[in-house]
């Protein structure tokens, strides 16, 4: 996915159970994705956000 801040950075998240760190992808009945835990970029724009029900929620 691309960073939602608009910087254009590509974000790769590991979803396989054996990976560390890894994220869980959940899709609700309306087909909106959610990710657990939050996404926190350690380099570049350093964005920190949750993806919940298809919407980006920025962390302070």
PyMOL commands that set and color helices and strands:
alter all, ss='L'
color gray80, all
select strands_A, chain A and resi 24-27+33-36+39-40+48-52+55-58
alter strands_A, ss='S'
color yellow, strands_A
deselect
rebuild
show_as cartoon
